[in-house]
Amino acid sequence: MFARFLRPNNLSQKLMRVIFSLYLGVTCLITSMQFLAEYMKTQDSILNELEQLQETVRGPISSSLWQYNQKQLDALVDGLVKMPIIVGVDVSDENSEDILSRRSFPAASVPFSVFDTRSDLYWTLNGEKVLLGSLSLYSSSTVVFGRVLFGFSLIAIAAIIKLSILFFLFVWAFDRYLAIPFKELMSQVDKVQLSKDLSSRIQLSNLEKNELSKLQEHMNNMLSAMESDRERLLEDEKVKRAWLEDAVLRRTEALQLSNEKLKELATRDSLTGALNRGSFFETAQHLLALSRRQKSSACMLLLDLDHFKMINDTYGHFIGDQVLIHFTRTIQDLLRKSDLIGRVGGEEFGIYLCDTEIDDALRLAEKIRHAVGDSDLKIDDKAVSYTVSIGIEPSGPNDQSVDELFKRADLKLYAAKYKGRNRVET
């Protein structure tokens, strides 16, 4: 029950928590004010008692001071300190210098609050008052709490009993008038929803004329309207279904053709027809995982056309595009069907060779380099020649990422370009 109160999961419990929390806050505030009023009242009473004690002992203490009777003064002060309401006594001379000071508590454990009364000590000589000093009597919060402890306990017990009774009354009232009717309403709504029978209606038991009865009426009206709309829609659906089926059949064939074209465009480079960068890396990753399971070797070739920017600047981008197309076709003529080629950059291509040792990859790379270098490309009466630099990196037994294999091949390609281009580096 308390868990439901602390973590409510429905509206009635949340409302109960808000109302009860407000009541709890007001009760705690009023109880605290009662505690404070009782404390202040008791403290005033103790102060009055201290003043009366001062009136009683002021004469004997003044006499002891006038006669310089230290033993009598000590006995009087010790007797005062032993009284239940007194925690300390100070006797000072006319210059406010302490003559005698007693405390009933050690210096390391001072009470929470200490209050006192002070009066001057006089001796009458020849009709004149002679100031001898002052007397201060101290009491503390410990004395106050000791007196009001019983009253505080009664107030606290009464507050706890009231809170407990009201809490259970709140729970009962909210369950009776909100939670139970709402649960019944939700249960019937769930039955209607699960049965999908719009002819059924909601009928709450023991329903009074209130907001819930109006809600039930509105929901039943909504079900009636939904039933009428459903019948009308079913009739309309029968008329449209035949037309829709025919339209779907006509569109299915067109969509299949479009999907095949879209799939091709999504995986292929539009200029060269090679795989684009994303498709190349995704397929190569699958092939690398297959090679690890089969414990077979594989190689990654990274190819970059030498001085391609110069070709674009000299002949124009149209001829540059033709060079890329020619380069792709030249490579594809030398590859197996199982080999993978993709365009991974502007003039940079990658080749993934399955089940291939480093020596076989090197021979293939040299074939590609010679085929590209020996080719004669003529476009619009212009002879264009170009070369290619190639970096080769074999896969190891611990390689799990094609990205790491690609990075190592890129370093080999960089070395090939650094050593003069038109060469293969392993």
Protein Blocks (a to p, Z undefined) as FASTA:
>chain_A
ZZmmmmccbfklmmmmmmmmmmmmmmmmmmmmmmmmmmmmmmmmmmmmmmmmmmmmmmmm
mmmmmnopaklmmmmmmmmmmpmkbgbdcdddfkopafbdcdfbdfklccfbdcdddddd
dddeehiacdfbdcdddddfklmmmmmmmmmmmmmmmmmmmmmmmmmmmmmmmmmmmmmm
mmmmmmmmmmmmmnopakbccddehiacdfklmmmmmmmmmmmmmmmmmmmmmmmmmmmm
mmmmmmmmmmmmmmmmmmmmmmmmmmpcfklopacfklmmmmmmmmmmmmmmnopacddd
ddddehklmmmmmnojklmmmmmmmmmmmmmmmpcfkbccddfbfklccdddehiafklm
mmmmmmmmmmmmmpccdeehiacddddddddddddfklcbfklmmmmmmmmmmmmmmnng
aiadZZ
